Amino acid sequence: MTKQTWTGVDPGLVDTGIVTVTLDNTERTVHVMATALRYADVDTVADYLTNSQDLGAVFVEKYEDRGTTFTTHHEMRAFETQLKRLVPSIVLLSNAGVKKVVKDDMLK
Protein backbone atom coordinates (compact mmCIF):
# COMPACT_ATOMS: atom_id res chain seq x y z
CA MET A 1 0.00 0.00 0.00
CA THR A 2 1.53 3.26 -1.11
CA LYS A 3 -1.38 5.70 -0.93
CA GLN A 4 -4.71 5.77 0.83
CA THR A 5 -7.26 8.49 0.14
CA TRP A 6 -10.50 9.33 1.89
CA THR A 7 -12.97 12.12 1.30
CA GLY A 8 -15.46 13.49 3.80
CA VAL A 9 -18.49 15.54 2.77
CA ASP A 10 -20.51 17.77 5.08
CA PRO A 11 -23.58 18.55 2.97
CA GLY A 12 -25.63 21.65 3.53
CA LEU A 13 -28.48 23.56 2.01
CA VAL A 14 -26.28 26.66 1.73
CA ASP A 15 -22.69 25.37 1.73
CA THR A 16 -21.21 21.92 1.30
CA GLY A 17 -17.75 21.25 2.70
CA ILE A 18 -15.50 18.60 1.19
CA VAL A 19 -12.15 17.49 2.62
CA THR A 20 -9.88 14.94 0.97
CA VAL A 21 -6.96 13.39 2.86
CA THR A 22 -4.26 11.34 1.15
CA LEU A 23 -1.64 9.44 3.14
CA ASP A 24 1.44 8.23 1.27
CA ASN A 25 3.49 5.86 3.38
CA THR A 26 6.27 5.56 0.81
CA GLU A 27 6.83 9.32 0.57
CA ARG A 28 5.77 9.80 4.20
CA THR A 29 3.44 12.64 3.30
CA VAL A 30 -0.05 13.77 4.17
CA HIS A 31 -1.96 15.86 1.65
CA VAL A 32 -5.18 17.64 2.65
CA MET A 33 -7.44 19.44 0.19
CA ALA A 34 -10.49 21.37 1.38
CA THR A 35 -13.24 22.70 -0.86
CA ALA A 36 -16.38 24.68 -0.12
CA LEU A 37 -19.17 24.50 -2.66
CA ARG A 38 -21.16 27.70 -2.05
CA TYR A 39 -24.89 27.58 -2.73
CA ALA A 40 -24.48 24.20 -4.41
CA ASP A 41 -27.52 22.12 -5.22
CA VAL A 42 -27.42 18.33 -5.11
CA ASP A 43 -26.58 18.05 -8.82
CA THR A 44 -23.52 20.30 -8.38
CA VAL A 45 -22.28 18.26 -5.42
CA ALA A 46 -22.86 14.98 -7.29
CA ASP A 47 -21.03 16.37 -10.33
CA TYR A 48 -18.05 17.35 -8.15
CA LEU A 49 -17.91 13.91 -6.53
CA THR A 50 -18.31 12.10 -9.84
CA ASN A 51 -15.82 14.12 -11.88
CA SER A 52 -13.06 14.88 -9.37
CA GLN A 53 -9.93 12.78 -9.50
CA ASP A 54 -8.43 10.81 -6.61
CA LEU A 55 -11.20 11.15 -4.02
CA GLY A 56 -10.81 7.58 -2.81
CA ALA A 57 -13.61 6.34 -0.56
CA VAL A 58 -16.23 9.06 -0.10
CA PHE A 59 -18.04 9.39 3.23
CA VAL A 60 -21.00 11.76 3.55
CA GLU A 61 -22.23 12.98 6.92
CA LYS A 62 -25.70 11.52 7.39
CA TYR A 63 -28.41 13.97 8.32
CA GLU A 64 -29.42 13.48 11.95
CA ASP A 65 -32.52 15.08 13.45
CA ARG A 66 -31.31 16.50 16.75
CA GLY A 67 -34.45 18.47 17.56
CA THR A 68 -32.75 21.84 17.18
CA THR A 69 -34.49 22.97 14.02
CA PHE A 70 -37.65 21.82 12.33
CA THR A 71 -37.65 23.74 9.07
CA THR A 72 -34.92 21.90 7.13
CA HIS A 73 -35.61 18.22 7.87
CA HIS A 74 -37.41 17.50 4.63
CA GLU A 75 -34.92 19.41 2.46
CA MET A 76 -31.86 17.78 4.02
CA ARG A 77 -33.34 14.29 3.80
CA ALA A 78 -34.25 14.88 0.14
CA PHE A 79 -30.71 16.19 -0.53
CA GLU A 80 -29.18 13.10 1.08
CA THR A 81 -31.49 10.70 -0.79
CA GLN A 82 -30.86 12.36 -4.15
CA LEU A 83 -27.09 12.43 -3.60
CA LYS A 84 -27.05 8.71 -2.79
CA ARG A 85 -29.12 8.03 -5.92
CA LEU A 86 -26.79 10.12 -8.12
CA VAL A 87 -23.54 8.80 -6.57
CA PRO A 88 -24.32 5.27 -5.30
CA SER A 89 -20.71 4.63 -4.21
CA ILE A 90 -20.87 7.16 -1.34
CA VAL A 91 -21.13 5.90 2.21
CA LEU A 92 -23.54 7.72 4.53
CA LEU A 93 -21.88 7.98 7.92
CA SER A 94 -23.54 9.01 11.16
CA ASN A 95 -21.62 11.46 13.30
CA ALA A 96 -23.77 10.81 16.36
CA GLY A 97 -21.51 10.35 19.35
CA VAL A 98 -18.53 12.09 17.79
CA LYS A 99 -18.34 14.54 20.71
CA LYS A 100 -17.49 11.60 22.97
CA VAL A 101 -14.40 10.97 20.81
CA VAL A 102 -13.46 14.48 19.64
CA LYS A 103 -13.44 16.67 22.73
CA ASP A 104 -13.74 20.49 22.69
CA ASP A 105 -10.12 20.87 23.84
CA MET A 106 -8.95 18.93 20.80
CA LEU A 107 -10.71 21.40 18.48
CA LYS A 108 -8.97 24.44 19.98
C-alpha positions in Angstrom: 0.0 0.0 0.0 1.5 3.3 -1.1 -1.4 5.7 -0.9 -4.7 5.8 0.8 -7.3 8.5 0.1 -10.5 9.3 1.9 -13.0 12.1 1.3 -15.5 13.5 3.8 -18.5 15.5 2.8 -20.5 17.8 5.1 -23.6 18.5 3.0 -25.6 21.6 3.5 -28.5 23.6 2.0 -26.3 26.7 1.7 -22.7 25.4 1.7 -21.2 21.9 1.3 -17.8 21.2 2.7 -15.5 18.6 1.2 -12.1 17.5 2.6 -9.9 14.9 1.0 -7.0 13.4 2.9 -4.3 11.3 1.2 -1.6 9.4 3.1 1.4 8.2 1.3 3.5 5.9 3.4 6.3 5.6 0.8 6.8 9.3 0.6 5.8 9.8 4.2 3.4 12.6 3.3 -0.1 13.8 4.2 -2.0 15.9 1.7 -5.2 17.6 2.7 -7.4 19.4 0.2 -10.5 21.4 1.4 -13.2 22.7 -0.9 -16.4 24.7 -0.1 -19.2 24.5 -2.7 -21.2 27.7 -2.1 -24.9 27.6 -2.7 -24.5 24.2 -4.4 -27.5 22.1 -5.2 -27.4 18.3 -5.1 -26.6 18.1 -8.8 -23.5 20.3 -8.4 -22.3 18.3 -5.4 -22.9 15.0 -7.3 -21.0 16.4 -10.3 -18.0 17.4 -8.2 -17.9 13.9 -6.5 -18.3 12.1 -9.8 -15.8 14.1 -11.9 -13.1 14.9 -9.4 -9.9 12.8 -9.5 -8.4 10.8 -6.6 -11.2 11.2 -4.0 -10.8 7.6 -2.8 -13.6 6.3 -0.6 -16.2 9.1 -0.1 -18.0 9.4 3.2 -21.0 11.8 3.6 -22.2 13.0 6.9 -25.7 11.5 7.4 -28.4 14.0 8.3 -29.4 13.5 12.0 -32.5 15.1 13.4 -31.3 16.5 16.7 -34.4 18.5 17.6 -32.7 21.8 17.2 -34.5 23.0 14.0 -37.7 21.8 12.3 -37.6 23.7 9.1 -34.9 21.9 7.1 -35.6 18.2 7.9 -37.4 17.5 4.6 -34.9 19.4 2.5 -31.9 17.8 4.0 -33.3 14.3 3.8 -34.3 14.9 0.1 -30.7 16.2 -0.5 -29.2 13.1 1.1 -31.5 10.7 -0.8 -30.9 12.4 -4.2 -27.1 12.4 -3.6 -27.1 8.7 -2.8 -29.1 8.0 -5.9 -26.8 10.1 -8.1 -23.5 8.8 -6.6 -24.3 5.3 -5.3 -20.7 4.6 -4.2 -20.9 7.2 -1.3 -21.1 5.9 2.2 -23.5 7.7 4.5 -21.9 8.0 7.9 -23.5 9.0 11.2 -21.6 11.5 13.3 -23.8 10.8 16.4 -21.5 10.4 19.4 -18.5 12.1 17.8 -18.3 14.5 20.7 -17.5 11.6 23.0 -14.4 11.0 20.8 -13.5 14.5 19.6 -13.4 16.7 22.7 -13.7 20.5 22.7 -10.1 20.9 23.8 -8.9 18.9 20.8 -10.7 21.4 18.5 -9.0 24.4 20.0 
